[in-house]
Amino acid sequence: MGKIESTPHLRLTLAAASLIHQLRSCPLIALILLFSTLPVLAQNIDTADVIVAQENAFWKAYTAGNITDLGTLLQPGFTNVEQEIWTRDQVLTFVQQFHKQCSLAPVILVDPHVSFLTPDIATIIYHANEAATCGARTMSGDTNISTVWVRRDGHWQMHLHSEYAIPAK
C-alpha cells in the first residue's frame, strides 16, 4: 500500500478538524474563544473612529494655520504627495506662509473609509471640497484624499498624505 505524504495543507486540515471536534465536545472553550476576540473586534471599530477624528484634527489645525498642533500630528518622516512631493518641514513652512495671506474654509470629510493594514497602520480615503480665500479671490475645488496613519507609542500620526484635485467638468 502506498505511503500518504504529509503536506502543510494536509497537516493544517487535520489540525482544523481536530480543533472542531474538540470545540464540539466542549462548548465552553468555544465560548471563551469567541468572547476573547470581541475586544479586538471592538478595538478596530473604535480605532476607525479615532482615525476619522485624527483626520479631522489635521484639517482643523491646517485650516487654522496652527503649525504647533499640525506638527504633533505629522511624523518626522512625513511626506505629502500632490503636484509636488513635500517633506514635513516644507508642509509646515507652507501652512505658515499661506495663512499670512489666505484662509481656508473648514474641510469636511465626505464618505470616509478606514482600512487597517496592521493594528498600528491605517489608511483613510475620502472626498472633500477645499475652498481658499486670498484677498478678494476665492478658489475652490473637489478633491480625493488618502492618508496613511501610523500608531507609535499609543499615538496616531500621519505618515503619508495625498490629494488629487478633480478637474472641473
Residue, then its C-alpha position, 0 to 999 in steps of 0.5 A: m500500500g502506498k505511503i500518504e505524504s504529509t503536506p502543510h495543507l494536509r497537516l493544517t486540515l487535520a489540525a482544523a478538524s481536530l480543533i472542531h471536534q474538540l470545540r464540539s465536545c466542549p462548548l465552553i472553550a468555544l465560548i471563551l474563544l469567541f468572547s476573547t476576540l470581541p475586544v479586538l473586534a471592538q478595538n478596530i471599530d473604535t480605532a476607525d473612529v479615532i482615525v476619522a477624528q485624527e483626520n479631522a484634527f489635521w484639517k482643523a489645525y491646517t485650516a487654522g494655520n496652527i503649525t504647533d498642533l499640525g506638527t504633533l500630528l505629522q511624523p518626522g518622516f512625513t511626506n505629502v504627495e500632490q503636484e509636488i512631493w513635500t517633506r514635513d518641514q516644507v508642509l509646515t513652512f507652507v501652512q505658515q506662509f499661506h495663512k499670512q495671506c489666505s484662509l481656508a474654509p473648514v474641510i469636511l470629510v465626505d464618505p470616509h473609509v478606514s482600512f487597517l493594514t496592521p493594528d498600528i497602520a491605517t489608511i483613510i480615503y475620502h472626498a472633500n471640497e477645499a475652498a481658499t480665500c486670498g484677498a478678494r479671490t476665492m478658489s475652490g475645488d473637489t478633491n480625493i484624499s488618502t492618508v496613511w496613519v501610523r500608531r507609535d507609542g499609543h499615538w496616531q500620526m500621519h505618515l503619508h498624505s495625498e490629494y488629487a484635485i478633480p478637474a472641473k467638468 
